[in-house]
Amino acid sequence: MAKAKPDQMVDEIDEIRERLADTVDALIDRTNPRNIARRGLYNLRSRFVDETGSPKLGTIVPLVGGTVAVVAGIIVIRRLVR
């Protein structure tokens, strides 16, 4: 194996440094609380609204139905306990 010339080694170190800096920047961006919240909001919104901005009724209707059922159940239980 031939020895690398000093200039080649410097170039390789610079490339490694650049890749490492890019990786660190990406990690900082991913762990930024504002970006985490933004991604979470986007994920939540994408469950209920499609790309055109129309509501996804296949997701909304069961959620609303389940919520109504839980509230009705709580009301019935409270009335039975009284």
C-alpha positions as CSV (number, residue, x, y, z in Angstrom):
1,M,0.0,0.0,0.0
2,A,1.5,3.3,-1.1
3,K,1.7,6.2,1.4
4,A,-0.7,9.0,0.9
5,K,0.8,12.3,0.0
6,P,0.3,15.1,2.6
7,D,-1.9,17.1,0.3
8,Q,-4.2,14.0,-0.3
9,M,-4.4,13.5,3.5
10,V,-5.4,17.1,4.0
11,D,-8.0,16.9,1.3
12,E,-9.4,13.7,2.9
13,I,-9.5,15.2,6.3
14,D,-11.3,18.3,4.9
15,E,-13.9,16.0,3.3
16,I,-14.4,14.1,6.5
17,R,-14.7,17.3,8.4
18,E,-17.4,18.6,6.0
19,R,-19.4,15.3,6.3
20,L,-19.2,15.4,10.0
21,A,-20.3,19.1,10.1
22,D,-23.3,18.2,7.9
23,T,-24.2,15.3,10.2
24,V,-23.9,17.5,13.3
25,D,-26.0,20.2,11.6
26,A,-28.7,17.6,10.6
27,L,-28.7,16.3,14.2
28,I,-29.1,19.8,15.6
29,D,-32.0,20.5,13.2
30,R,-33.7,17.2,14.1
31,T,-33.5,17.8,17.8
32,N,-34.6,21.4,17.8
33,P,-37.8,21.6,19.9
34,R,-39.4,24.0,17.4
35,N,-38.8,21.6,14.6
36,I,-39.9,18.6,16.6
37,A,-43.2,20.4,17.4
38,R,-43.6,21.4,13.7
39,R,-43.1,17.8,12.6
40,G,-45.6,16.6,15.2
41,L,-48.2,19.1,14.1
42,Y,-47.7,18.2,10.5
43,N,-48.1,14.5,11.2
44,L,-51.2,15.1,13.2
45,R,-52.7,17.3,10.6
46,S,-51.9,14.8,7.8
47,R,-54.0,12.3,9.6
48,F,-57.1,14.5,9.4
49,V,-56.5,16.6,6.2
50,D,-55.4,15.4,2.8
51,E,-52.9,17.1,0.5
52,T,-55.7,19.3,-1.1
53,G,-56.9,20.6,2.3
54,S,-60.0,18.4,2.3
55,P,-60.9,16.7,5.6
56,K,-60.3,12.9,5.7
57,L,-63.8,11.7,6.8
58,G,-62.6,8.1,7.1
59,T,-60.4,9.3,10.1
60,I,-62.6,12.0,11.5
61,V,-66.0,10.2,11.7
62,P,-64.8,7.3,13.8
63,L,-62.9,9.6,16.1
64,V,-66.0,11.8,16.6
65,G,-68.2,8.8,17.1
66,G,-65.8,7.3,19.7
67,T,-65.7,10.6,21.5
68,V,-69.5,10.9,21.6
69,A,-69.7,7.3,22.8
70,V,-67.3,7.9,25.6
71,V,-69.0,11.1,26.7
72,A,-72.4,9.4,26.6
73,G,-71.0,6.5,28.6
74,I,-69.7,8.9,31.3
75,I,-73.1,10.7,31.5
76,V,-75.0,7.4,31.8
77,I,-72.6,6.1,34.5
78,R,-72.9,9.4,36.5
79,R,-76.7,9.2,36.4
80,L,-76.7,5.6,37.5
81,V,-74.4,6.3,40.4
82,R,-76.6,9.2,41.7
